[in-house]
Amino acid sequence: MFEKIGPSGLYVLAQADHGAPGQSGAAPAETHAGTEAHGGAHKAPFPPFNSETFAGQLFWLAIFFGALYLLMSKVALPRVQNILEGRAERIEGDLAEANRLKAETDEAIASYEKTLADARAEGHRIAAEVHEQVSKEADEHRARLESELNAKLDASETQIADAKASALGNVRGIAVDAASAIVERLTGRPAEGGAVEQAVDASLAR
């Protein structure tokens, strides 16, 4: 059996009469319960909308709100704050690491460019030295060849002059003999050697 208690409309289990079945005390209780459960005129409103319980609801709302505030301020919010601070520290650390890596990268690029410029300058210097050395060796080789050629030309000219002189000597002798033979054949008597030689020398001199 249920029994209504107080203005809030709560129902509690009422202790049934321990009398024997069929006694007159059981029927009124069943009739009262049925009337309260099914009678539209006596049905209580939904508790949150019952104006008679607003004070109690506000009291418990204040208690639960305070407990929730304490729970959030003591447990949840510090954990959230720690998480946000840790995340901010990680972000700052990542940014610092990124800036450090960027600085190292810029330094490495500057060092590479300097090394490349030094290598190019050294390459140009070596190329200039090699070109100068090759030019010097080429000049020396050309001078040596010119000297050898001039010596060979002088020797050739000497040989040509000697050969020419020898050939002219042979020609003079042949010319003197030929002229003597011709004069002897034409005149029938030997020609004078001195006159023939003078005539041949005069002819060769022209």
Secondary structure by P-SEA (a helix, b strand, c coil): cbbbcccccccccccccccccccaaaaaaaaaaaaaacccccccccccccccaaaaaaaaaaaaaaaaaaaaacccaaaaaaaaaaaaaaaaaaaaaaaaaaaaaaaaaaaaaaaaaaaaaaaaaaaaaaaaaaaaaaaaaaaaaaaaaaaaaaaaaaaaaaaaaaaaaaaaaaaaaaaaaaaaaaccccccaaaaaaaaaaaaac
